[in-house]
Amino acid sequence: MDYRSFFAKFFIVFCLVAKTTQNDDGSAEHKPSLRILNGQVAAPGQFPYQVSVRLNWEHICGGVLVSPNFVLTAAHCVYNISQTFLSVQAGTLSRTAGGQSRPVCHVIVYPQYDFDNDIALLQLETPFDLSYYIQPIRVADWDAPPGESVIISGWGRISEGSPLSTKLLYSRALTTESNDYCVGADGLANPAILCLTTPQGNGFCGGDDGGPVVYRNVLIGIASYNAKACGTISYGGFTKASYYKYWIQGVIYG
């Protein structure tokens, strides 16, 4: 046995679990980290593609159902974690109860992931039973035009260090921008990054990583990182789904 590899992976799992160990009252127990800022509570079935990626059955990241047995999420959420520890929950607004859960049988991280290319697929041990509350979403193969409102959703805190909610939240506050706009605003020149304007006091926060960005019922991106503190004006931080469409299709149908 390679003990160095074993202890490295054990340490990563320990850190991710530790990240989810604060209750709403600050006491220690397995809980997720952060959530959509200034969000509204979702209605049942409003976001049937939204899932919770879970470590030891506790929420660590958001995810997106793209087929009955594949979930798209951020690579940094699952990198170097054995599928043995991972599962996915779908079909419920609650972070802690209801819906359906499926163990993960295979973690497929994008081959060139290294901070950039922050995208991964999780293959489920058995497919979800599709219903009004659980449905995959189509992945865009085009870029959304500038100036359009998008929908984001996820579980987590409403601000840095705030109490947690058990309900799924969403926001329509973010808008699309051209790649040239992001280059001018933040120096972002990566064609794989989705350019969005996040207004003050809105947007994703840690723990919503891997969650969906949706335009006209099509997935155009997933949350990757916060370049600044949660709730501050920003422009990048999202992986562009269309850039990886052929890789996604190759994994699912290849």
C-alpha positions in Angstrom: 0.0 0.0 0.0 1.2 3.5 -0.8 0.7 5.1 2.7 1.5 8.6 1.5 -1.3 8.4 -1.1 -3.7 6.9 1.5 -3.0 9.6 4.1 -3.2 12.4 1.5 -6.7 11.3 0.4 -7.7 10.8 4.0 -6.7 14.3 4.8 -8.7 15.7 1.9 -11.8 13.9 3.0 -11.2 15.0 6.6 -11.0 18.7 5.5 -14.1 18.5 3.5 -16.1 17.0 6.3 -14.7 19.6 8.7 -15.9 22.3 6.3 -19.4 21.1 6.9 -19.3 20.8 10.7 -21.0 23.9 11.9 -24.7 24.0 13.0 -26.9 27.1 12.6 -26.2 27.8 16.2 -22.4 27.4 15.8 -22.2 24.0 17.4 -20.2 21.2 15.8 -22.1 18.7 13.6 -22.1 17.8 9.9 -23.7 20.7 8.0 -23.0 22.5 4.6 -21.2 25.8 4.3 -22.8 28.6 2.4 -25.7 29.5 0.2 -27.3 31.9 -2.5 -27.2 35.5 -1.3 -30.5 37.4 -1.2 -32.3 34.4 -2.6 -35.9 33.4 -2.7 -37.2 30.0 -1.5 -37.8 27.7 -4.5 -41.2 26.1 -5.1 -41.5 22.3 -5.3 -40.5 21.1 -8.8 -39.2 24.6 -9.8 -35.7 23.3 -10.2 -35.9 19.6 -10.9 -32.3 19.5 -12.2 -30.8 20.8 -8.9 -29.1 18.2 -6.8 -27.0 18.1 -3.6 -23.5 16.5 -3.9 -22.8 14.9 -0.5 -19.8 13.6 1.4 -20.6 10.9 3.9 -24.3 11.8 3.2 -23.8 15.5 4.1 -24.1 18.4 1.7 -20.8 19.8 0.4 -21.6 21.2 -3.1 -24.4 21.8 -5.6 -24.7 19.8 -8.7 -26.8 19.5 -11.9 -28.6 16.4 -13.2 -27.7 16.2 -16.9 -29.0 12.6 -17.5 -30.8 10.1 -15.2 -27.5 8.7 -14.0 -25.0 11.6 -14.4 -24.5 14.8 -12.4 -22.3 17.7 -13.4 -20.5 19.6 -10.7 -17.3 21.5 -10.0 -14.1 19.4 -10.1 -12.7 20.9 -6.9 -15.7 19.5 -5.0 -14.8 15.9 -5.7 -11.2 15.9 -6.8 -9.2 13.1 -5.2 -12.2 11.9 -3.2 -13.1 8.2 -3.6 -16.6 7.6 -4.9 -17.1 5.4 -1.8 -17.7 8.6 0.2 -19.9 10.4 -2.3 -23.6 10.4 -2.9 -26.2 12.7 -4.6 -29.6 13.8 -3.3 -32.4 15.0 -5.7 -36.1 15.8 -5.8 -36.4 17.8 -2.6 -36.2 21.5 -1.5 -34.8 20.3 1.9 -31.1 20.1 2.4 -31.6 17.5 5.1 -34.5 15.3 4.2 -36.7 13.9 1.5 -36.2 13.2 -2.2 -34.1 10.3 -3.6 -30.4 9.6 -2.8 -28.0 7.6 -5.0 -24.4 6.5 -4.3 -21.8 7.6 -6.8 -20.0 4.8 -8.6 -17.5 6.8 -10.7 -16.0 10.3 -10.5 -14.8 11.7 -13.8 -12.8 14.9 -13.4 -12.0 16.9 -16.6 -8.5 15.7 -17.7 -7.0 19.1 -17.8 -8.4 20.3 -14.5 -5.9 22.5 -12.6 -7.9 25.3 -11.0 -9.1 26.1 -14.5 -11.4 23.6 -16.2 -13.2 23.2 -12.9 -15.8 20.6 -14.0 -16.5 17.0 -13.3 -19.2 14.3 -13.9 -20.5 11.9 -11.2 -21.9 8.6 -12.5 -24.5 7.2 -10.2 -24.7 3.6 -9.1 -28.4 3.5 -10.2 -30.3 6.1 -12.2 -32.8 8.5 -10.5 -36.5 7.7 -11.0 -37.5 10.7 -13.1 -40.7 12.7 -12.0 -42.0 16.2 -11.9 -39.5 16.8 -9.1 -36.5 15.2 -10.8 -35.6 15.9 -14.4 -32.3 16.4 -16.2 -31.5 19.7 -17.9 -30.1 20.3 -21.4 -26.6 21.6 -21.7 -26.1 24.6 -23.9 -24.0 24.3 -27.1 -24.1 28.1 -27.7 -23.2 31.2 -25.7 -26.0 33.3 -24.1 -26.2 36.8 -25.5 -25.1 39.7 -23.2 -27.5 41.5 -21.0 -29.7 38.6 -20.1 -30.9 37.6 -16.7 -30.0 34.1 -15.5 -31.2 31.9 -12.7 -28.9 30.5 -10.0 -29.9 28.1 -7.2 -28.4 26.2 -4.3 -28.2 25.6 -0.5 -25.9 27.4 1.9 -25.6 30.6 4.0 -27.2 33.9 3.0 -23.9 35.7 3.9 -20.5 35.0 5.2 -20.8 33.2 8.6 -24.6 33.5 8.7 -27.0 30.7 9.9 -28.0 27.9 7.4 -31.3 27.3 5.8 -32.8 23.9 5.1 -34.5 25.2 2.0 -33.3 25.6 -1.6 -32.9 29.2 -2.7 -32.7 30.9 -6.1 -31.9 34.3 -7.6 -32.4 36.1 -10.9 -30.0 39.0 -10.1 -27.1 37.9 -12.3 -26.8 39.0 -15.9 -24.7 37.7 -18.8 -21.8 39.8 -20.2 -19.6 39.4 -23.3 -16.1 37.8 -22.8 -14.6 41.2 -23.8 -16.4 42.8 -20.9 -14.9 40.4 -18.4 -11.4 40.9 -19.9 -11.8 44.7 -19.4 -13.3 44.4 -15.9 -11.3 41.6 -14.3 -8.7 40.7 -16.8 -10.4 37.3 -17.5 -9.4 36.1 -20.9 -10.3 32.4 -20.6 -12.9 31.2 -23.1 -14.0 28.5 -20.7 -15.2 31.0 -18.1 -18.7 32.2 -18.2 -18.9 36.0 -17.9 -21.6 37.2 -15.6 -22.1 40.4 -13.6 -22.9 39.6 -10.0 -24.4 42.7 -8.3 -23.5 43.8 -4.7 -25.1 41.5 -2.1 -26.1 38.8 -4.5 -24.7 35.6 -6.1 -23.2 32.3 -5.1 -21.2 31.8 -1.9 -19.0 28.8 -0.9 -20.9 25.6 -0.6 -23.0 26.5 -3.7 -20.0 25.4 -5.8 -21.0 23.2 -8.6 -24.5 24.7 -8.7 -26.3 25.6 -12.0 -26.5 28.8 -14.0 -29.6 28.5 -16.2 -30.8 30.7 -19.1 -34.2 29.9 -20.7 -34.3 26.4 -19.2 -30.8 25.5 -20.5 -27.7 25.0 -18.5 -25.1 27.6 -19.4 -22.7 27.3 -16.5 -21.8 26.0 -13.1 -20.4 27.9 -10.0 -16.7 27.5 -9.7 -15.1 30.1 -7.4 -15.6 33.5 -5.8 -12.8 35.9 -6.9 -13.8 38.2 -4.0 -15.7 37.9 -0.8 -19.3 36.7 -1.1 -21.7 39.5 -1.9 -19.2 41.8 -3.5 -19.5 42.9 -7.2 -17.7 40.3 -9.4 -17.7 39.1 -13.0 -16.1 35.7 -13.3 -16.2 32.5 -11.2 -18.4 30.3 -13.5 -17.4 27.4 -15.7 -19.0 27.8 -19.2 -21.1 24.7 -19.9 -21.1 25.0 -23.7 -17.2 24.9 -23.8 -17.4 21.4 -22.4 -20.5 20.1 -24.2 -18.6 17.5 -26.4 -16.7 16.2 -23.4 -19.9 15.9 -21.4 -21.6 14.0 -24.2 -18.6 11.8 -24.7 -18.6 10.7 -21.1 -22.3 10.1 -20.9 -22.9 8.5 -24.3 -19.4 7.4 -25.3 
